[in-house]
Amino acid sequence: MTANLRKIDYSNKQIFVGIDMHTKTWHTTTLIDDFPIRKTFTSDIDKFANHLKNNYPNANIVLGYEAGCFGFTPKEKLDSHGFKTIIAHPADIPTTDKDKRQKTDKRDSQKIADGLKGGKLKGIYIPSRQSQENRTLIRRYHDLSKQQTRIKNIIKGNLKFYGITFPEQFEKSGTHWSKAFISWISNIKYETVSGNDAMASYIKELLFIRGEIVLITKKLRALSRSERYASDYNFISQIPGIGLINGMTLLLELIEIERFKSNDDFINYVGLAPTEHTTGGKRRIGHLSRRCRVILRTTIIEASWVAIRYDSSLSQYYAVQCKKGKSSYAIIKVARKLANRIRYILLHKVPYVKGIENVNKHYSEISVKDLLVGNEEKDVKSDLIQSKIIKLSSYKDLLVDDEEKDLKPDLIQSKIIKLSFGKDLLVDNEGKDVKPDLIQSKNIEPSSGKDLLVGNEEKYVKPDLLKTKSVKQNSKKTKI
C-alpha cells in the first residue's frame, strides 16, 4: 500500500528571508507568518535558490542582506532566479540594545527578516554595472592621490630624521616635487648602502604612482568626452572650482541626479547636512553627518573655496556668514548653496551664471516665455520685458494700466494670489476678484502664466493694456 503525499502549496504566501553573508557560509532566517526557520548554507547562490524553490513552491519570496563587500552580485543572481532582493544600509536595520551586546550571525539574519516583514527596510540605490565600473576609475584616482601624499610625507620625514636640510632654491614648499627637487633627493648620499637603497625605493614608488595618476587622468578625460557624460560635464565644468577631477567625481559618484527628489535629499547624500538632537523644545544642531560619501563633501567644499573668489554673489554671501561665525562654518553654508546649484544645473541642463543670488532670476524667462496676451495668443514681445527679469517669486508691483500704477491693495484683500508661479492672478475690469465659477472649466498653466483672465467673459488680456508696459522687479531678493 502506497501513501499519497501532497506538498504544501505556498501560492500567494509572503515569505521573508534575512541573510547574513560571509565568504564561505550564509546564515539565514526564513519567516513564514511569524514562525522563524534558521539554517546555514554554503555561499553557493544557485544551491540556495534551488532550496527556496523546492521547499516553498509558488511563494512570493523577498530576500534581504546588508550592503557590504559582496556588492550587488548576489542580488543580481538571486533576482535572476525570480526572487525580489533588497540590499539594506547596515545603519537602517532596526537593532535593540540587547542585539548590540549579544551579536551573533543568527541574530543579524533575524533582524533583517523582521525588518523586511515589518516594511521598515528600504533598499539602497542600485547602479548599473557600467556605472559601477566607471565609478571604480575615479575611486582609483583618489586612492592613488592618497598614496602619493603618503609617500611624499615618508620621504620628507626621512630627510628630517637624518638632519638633511633643503638647499636655498627649495626652501619654499611650492618648489617641492618638481623634477629638479626629485633629482636633488636622488643624488643625496647616505653613510650606508642601505640608506641609499631605501631612499631609491621611495623615489621609485613615487614615480610609479605619479605615472599611474597621469594614466588615469587621461582615461578620465576620455570618459568625460564620451556620449554618456559629455553633456553633463560641459554644464558642470562651467562652475567655478570644478574641473576635470572634481567634475567627474560628481558625475561618476552621483550617477543619476534624478534619484534625489529634493534639495534636502541631495544635501544629505553629499554630507552637508548637520546632525540634530531636539527634545523638550530645545533644538541642538551638531556636526556634519558622517553618513555620506565623504569624497563628494570634500569635492564640493574644495570647489566652494575657489567659487567665492570668482563668483561675486557667493563671495558676498561668504563675507556675510563670516561675520556671524568662523570661516570654516561659513564655507559650509557656501557649499550647501553651491550644491543646490549643482543639482539644479544637472537637472535642468542649463549653464552656470555668475553673480546671481537667485537661480530663478536668470532662468525665469524659461517660465514666462509662453506668457500669452491678446485674443490671438501672441507671445509677449521682447521689448515689453527688455533685459528685465520677471521674478516669479513676486508680482507685487505688476503694472496693469496705462498710468503704470501699482496693483491696488483692495484687489488682493479677499484673494490670495499665488505669487510663486503667478497662478490665479485674476481681476476683472472693475478691479474685483474673478468669481470661482469663472475658472472652474478653465485650466490655468501655472508654469507659464498662461490664460491671465480679466473681465466677466473670461477674455484674454487686451494688448493695449500692456503697451509700453514694463514689469517692475520686486526689490526684495529671494535667496536660494
C-alpha positions in Angstrom: 0.0 0.0 0.0 1.4 3.3 -1.0 0.7 6.6 0.7 -0.4 9.7 -1.3 1.9 12.5 -0.4 0.8 16.1 -1.1 3.2 19.1 -1.0 2.1 22.3 0.7 1.1 24.9 -1.8 2.5 28.4 -0.9 0.6 30.3 -3.6 0.0 33.9 -2.6 2.1 33.3 0.6 4.6 36.0 1.5 7.9 34.7 2.9 10.7 36.9 4.1 14.3 35.7 4.2 17.1 37.6 6.0 20.7 36.7 5.0 23.8 37.3 7.0 26.6 36.8 4.4 30.1 35.6 4.9 32.7 34.4 2.5 32.1 30.7 3.0 28.7 30.5 4.7 25.3 32.2 4.7 23.2 32.3 7.9 19.5 32.7 7.0 16.3 33.3 8.9 13.1 32.5 7.0 9.9 34.0 8.3 6.6 32.2 7.4 3.9 34.2 9.1 5.6 34.7 12.5 7.5 31.4 12.6 11.3 31.7 12.1 13.3 28.9 10.4 17.0 29.3 10.8 19.5 27.5 8.5 23.1 27.8 7.4 24.1 27.4 3.8 27.3 27.4 1.8 27.9 30.6 -0.3 26.7 28.8 -3.4 23.9 31.1 -4.7 22.4 28.6 -7.1 22.0 25.8 -4.5 20.4 28.3 -2.1 18.0 29.5 -4.7 17.0 25.9 -5.6 16.4 25.2 -1.9 13.9 28.0 -1.7 12.1 27.0 -4.9 11.8 23.3 -3.9 10.7 24.0 -0.3 8.4 27.0 -0.9 6.9 26.5 -4.4 4.8 29.3 -5.8 5.6 31.6 -2.8 6.3 35.3 -3.0 9.8 35.3 -1.5 11.5 38.6 -0.5 15.2 38.4 0.4 17.4 40.9 2.1 21.1 41.4 3.1 23.4 44.1 4.3 25.3 46.3 1.9 29.0 45.4 2.1 32.0 43.8 0.5 29.9 41.4 -1.6 28.5 44.3 -3.7 25.5 43.8 -5.9 26.4 40.4 -7.5 24.3 38.3 -5.0 21.3 40.5 -5.7 21.7 40.2 -9.5 22.0 36.4 -9.3 19.1 36.0 -6.9 16.9 38.3 -9.0 17.7 36.1 -12.0 16.0 33.2 -10.2 12.8 35.2 -9.9 13.2 36.5 -6.3 12.9 40.1 -5.1 16.1 41.0 -3.3 16.7 44.1 -1.2 20.1 45.5 -0.2 19.8 47.4 3.1 22.0 50.0 4.6 23.5 48.5 7.8 22.6 51.6 9.8 18.9 51.3 8.8 18.4 47.8 10.2 16.3 48.0 13.4 18.6 47.0 16.3 18.0 46.8 20.1 20.5 47.3 22.8 20.4 43.6 23.5 21.2 42.8 19.9 24.3 45.1 20.2 25.5 43.4 23.3 24.8 39.8 22.1 25.7 39.9 18.5 25.5 36.7 16.5 25.0 35.7 12.9 21.6 34.2 13.7 20.5 37.5 15.4 21.8 39.5 12.4 19.7 37.4 9.9 16.7 37.6 12.2 16.9 41.4 12.3 16.9 41.6 8.5 14.0 39.2 8.2 12.0 41.2 10.8 12.7 44.4 9.1 11.5 43.0 5.8 8.3 41.7 7.3 7.6 45.0 9.1 8.2 47.0 5.9 10.9 49.0 7.8 13.8 48.2 5.4 14.2 50.2 2.2 16.6 49.1 -0.4 19.6 51.3 -1.4 20.0 52.7 -4.9 21.4 50.0 -7.3 23.5 51.5 -10.2 24.0 49.7 -13.5 27.1 47.5 -14.0 28.6 50.1 -16.4 28.1 52.9 -13.8 29.8 50.8 -11.1 32.8 50.1 -13.3 33.1 53.8 -14.4 32.9 54.8 -10.8 35.8 52.5 -10.0 38.1 54.6 -12.2 37.6 57.8 -10.3 38.0 55.9 -7.0 41.3 54.5 -8.2 42.4 58.1 -8.9 41.6 59.2 -5.4 43.3 56.1 -3.9 46.5 56.9 -5.9 46.3 60.5 -4.8 46.3 59.4 -1.2 49.2 57.1 -1.8 51.2 59.9 -3.4 50.6 62.1 -0.4 51.7 59.3 1.9 55.0 58.5 0.1 55.8 62.2 -0.1 55.4 62.5 3.7 57.6 59.4 4.2 60.4 60.9 2.1 60.3 64.3 3.9 60.1 62.5 7.2 63.2 60.5 6.3 65.1 63.7 5.4 64.1 65.4 8.6 65.1 62.3 10.7 68.7 62.4 9.3 69.0 66.1 9.6 69.2 66.8 5.8 68.1 70.4 5.1 66.7 71.8 1.8 69.0 73.9 -0.4 68.2 77.6 -0.8 66.3 77.0 -4.1 64.0 74.6 -2.4 63.2 76.4 0.8 59.7 77.3 -0.4 57.2 74.5 -0.4 55.9 75.5 -3.8 59.2 74.3 -5.4 59.0 70.8 -3.9 58.3 67.7 -6.0 59.5 69.3 -9.3 61.9 67.3 -11.5 64.8 69.3 -10.0 63.7 68.6 -6.4 63.3 64.8 -7.1 66.7 64.8 -8.8 68.3 66.5 -5.8 66.8 63.9 -3.4 68.0 61.1 -5.7 71.6 62.4 -5.5 71.7 62.5 -1.7 74.4 60.2 -0.4 73.7 58.4 2.9 76.5 56.9 5.0 75.5 53.4 4.2 74.3 51.5 1.2 71.1 50.5 3.0 70.2 54.2 3.4 70.7 54.9 -0.3 68.7 51.8 -1.3 65.8 52.8 1.0 65.6 56.3 -0.5 65.9 55.0 -4.0 63.0 52.6 -3.3 60.9 55.6 -2.0 61.7 57.6 -5.2 60.8 54.7 -7.4 57.5 54.2 -5.7 56.7 57.9 -6.0 57.5 58.0 -9.7 55.4 54.9 -10.3 52.4 56.4 -8.5 52.8 59.7 -10.5 52.8 57.8 -13.7 49.6 55.9 -12.8 47.9 59.2 -11.9 48.8 60.6 -15.3 47.4 57.5 -17.0 44.2 57.5 -15.0 43.8 61.2 -15.7 43.9 60.6 -19.4 41.3 57.9 -19.1 39.0 60.2 -17.1 39.4 62.9 -19.7 38.4 60.5 -22.5 35.4 59.3 -20.4 34.3 62.9 -19.9 34.1 63.3 -23.7 32.1 60.1 -24.1 28.5 60.3 -25.3 27.2 59.3 -21.8 28.9 62.1 -19.9 29.8 64.8 -22.4 26.7 66.9 -22.0 26.6 66.9 -18.2 30.3 67.5 -18.0 30.1 70.6 -20.2 27.5 72.1 -17.9 29.1 71.2 -14.6 32.6 72.2 -15.7 31.4 75.9 -16.0 31.0 76.1 -12.2 34.0 77.8 -10.6 36.2 75.3 -8.8 35.0 72.3 -10.8 37.5 71.0 -13.3 38.1 67.5 -14.7 38.7 65.6 -11.5 36.0 67.3 -9.4 33.5 67.3 -12.3 34.0 63.6 -13.0 33.9 62.8 -9.2 30.5 64.3 -9.0 29.1 62.7 -12.2 30.5 59.2 -11.5 29.5 59.2 -7.8 26.1 60.7 -8.2 25.3 58.6 -11.3 21.7 59.8 -11.7 20.8 63.2 -10.3 17.1 62.4 -10.8 17.1 59.9 -7.9 17.3 62.9 -5.5 13.7 64.1 -5.1 14.6 67.3 -3.3 17.5 69.5 -2.4 17.4 68.1 1.2 17.9 64.6 -0.1 20.9 65.8 -2.2 22.4 67.8 0.7 22.1 64.7 3.0 23.7 62.4 0.5 26.7 64.6 -0.1 27.2 65.1 3.7 26.5 68.8 4.1 23.5 68.3 6.4 24.2 68.7 10.2 23.1 66.3 12.9 20.3 67.3 15.2 19.2 66.5 18.7 15.9 68.2 19.6 14.0 67.3 22.8 11.8 69.2 25.2 11.5 72.2 22.9 15.3 72.6 22.8 17.0 72.3 19.5 20.7 71.4 19.2 22.5 71.3 15.9 25.6 69.2 15.9 28.5 68.4 13.5 28.0 67.4 9.8 26.5 64.0 9.3 29.0 61.1 8.9 26.6 59.1 6.8 27.6 60.3 3.4 30.0 59.8 0.5 32.9 61.8 2.0 34.6 62.4 -1.3 31.5 64.3 -2.5 31.5 66.5 0.5 35.3 67.2 0.1 34.9 67.9 -3.6 32.1 70.5 -3.1 33.8 72.2 -0.2 37.1 72.5 -2.2 35.1 73.9 -5.1 33.5 76.4 -2.8 36.8 77.9 -1.7 37.5 78.6 -5.4 33.9 79.7 -6.2 34.0 82.5 -3.6 36.9 84.1 -5.5 35.2 84.1 -8.9 31.5 84.4 -8.2 30.6 87.7 -6.6 27.3 86.5 -5.2 28.9 83.6 -3.4 31.7 85.9 -2.3 29.2 88.4 -0.7 27.3 85.5 0.9 30.6 84.1 2.4 31.5 87.6 3.8 28.1 87.9 5.5 28.4 84.4 7.0 31.9 85.1 8.3 30.6 88.0 10.3 28.3 85.5 12.1 30.9 82.9 12.9 34.0 81.1 11.9 35.2 81.0 8.3 35.1 77.2 8.5 31.4 77.4 9.2 30.8 80.0 6.6 32.3 77.9 3.8 30.0 75.0 4.7 27.0 77.3 4.1 28.5 78.4 0.8 29.0 74.7 -0.1 25.3 74.0 0.6 24.3 76.8 -1.8 26.8 75.6 -4.4 25.4 72.0 -4.0 21.9 73.3 -4.7 23.1 75.0 -7.9 24.9 71.8 -9.0 21.7 69.8 -8.6 19.7 72.5 -10.5 22.2 72.6 -13.4 22.3 68.8 -13.8 18.5 68.5 -13.6 17.6 71.3 -16.0 20.7 71.2 -18.3 21.3 74.9 -18.1 24.7 76.8 -18.0 26.1 78.2 -14.7 25.8 82.0 -14.4 28.0 84.0 -12.0 26.9 86.8 -9.8 23.2 85.9 -9.2 21.6 85.4 -5.8 18.5 83.6 -7.0 18.7 80.9 -9.7 15.2 81.9 -10.8 16.5 85.4 -11.6 18.4 84.0 -14.5 16.1 81.2 -15.6 12.7 82.8 -15.1 12.5 83.6 -18.8 12.0 79.9 -19.3 8.9 80.1 -17.2 7.4 83.2 -18.7 8.3 82.7 -22.4 4.9 81.4 -23.2 3.0 84.2 -21.4 0.1 85.0 -23.8 -1.6 88.3 -24.4 -4.3 89.4 -26.7 -7.1 87.5 -28.3 -4.7 86.0 -30.8 -2.5 84.5 -28.1 0.7 86.1 -29.3 3.9 85.8 -27.4 5.0 88.7 -25.2 7.1 91.0 -27.3 10.7 91.1 -26.2 10.6 94.9 -25.9 7.9 94.5 -23.2 10.4 92.8 -20.9 13.6 94.1 -22.5 16.5 92.9 -20.3 14.5 92.8 -17.1 13.9 89.5 -15.4 10.3 88.8 -14.2 10.8 87.5 -10.7 8.3 84.7 -10.3 8.6 85.0 -6.5 6.8 88.3 -6.5 4.2 90.0 -8.7 3.7 92.8 -6.1 4.5 95.6 -8.4 2.8 94.2 -11.6 1.5 97.1 -13.6 -1.9 96.8 -15.3 -2.9 100.2 -16.6 -1.5 102.9 -18.9 -0.6 105.1 -16.0 1.7 102.4 -14.5 0.1 102.4 -11.1 0.7 99.7 -8.7 -1.8 97.0 -8.2 -4.3 98.4 -5.7 -4.3 96.6 -2.3 -8.1 96.3 -2.4 -7.7 94.0 -5.4 -6.0 91.3 -3.3 -7.6 91.8 0.1 -10.0 88.8 -0.2 -8.0 86.8 -2.7 -4.7 85.1 -2.0 -2.6 85.4 -5.2 -0.1 82.5 -5.5 2.9 84.6 -6.3 5.4 81.8 -6.6 4.0 80.8 -10.0 1.9 83.8 -11.0 -1.2 81.5 -10.7 -4.7 82.8 -10.1 -3.8 86.5 -10.8 -7.3 87.1 -11.9 -9.0 90.5 -11.9 -12.0 91.9 -13.7 -12.5 95.3 -15.4 -13.8 96.8 -12.2 -10.8 95.7 -10.2 -12.7 92.9 -8.4 -11.7 89.3 -8.0 -12.8 86.8 -10.6 -15.6 84.7 -9.3 -14.7 81.0 -8.7 -17.3 79.8 -11.2 -15.4 81.7 -14.0 -12.4 79.4 -13.6 -14.0 76.1 -13.0 -13.7 75.0 -16.6 -10.6 76.9 -17.3 -7.1 75.4 -16.9 -4.5 77.9 -15.9 -1.0 76.9 -16.7 0.9 77.9 -13.5 4.3 77.3 -15.1 3.9 79.7 -18.0 1.4 82.3 -16.6 -1.0 81.4 -19.5 -4.6 82.5 -19.7 -4.3 85.6 -17.5 -8.0 86.3 -17.2 -9.8 89.7 -16.9 -13.5 90.6 -17.1 -16.6 88.5 -16.5 -16.4 87.0 -20.0 -13.0 85.3 -19.4 -11.2 87.2 -22.2 -7.5 87.3 -22.6 -5.6 90.4 -21.5 -6.0 93.0 -24.2 -2.8 94.0 -26.0 -3.5 97.7 -25.3 -3.2 97.0 -21.6 0.4 96.1 -21.9 1.5 98.7 -24.4 4.9 100.0 -23.5 4.4 98.5 -20.1 7.3 97.1 -18.1 7.4 94.8 -15.2 8.9 96.2 -12.1 11.2 94.0 -10.2 10.5 93.4 -6.5 13.3 95.0 -4.5 13.2 92.1 -2.0 15.7 89.5 -3.1 14.9 85.8 -2.7 17.9 83.7 -1.8 18.3 80.1 -2.9 
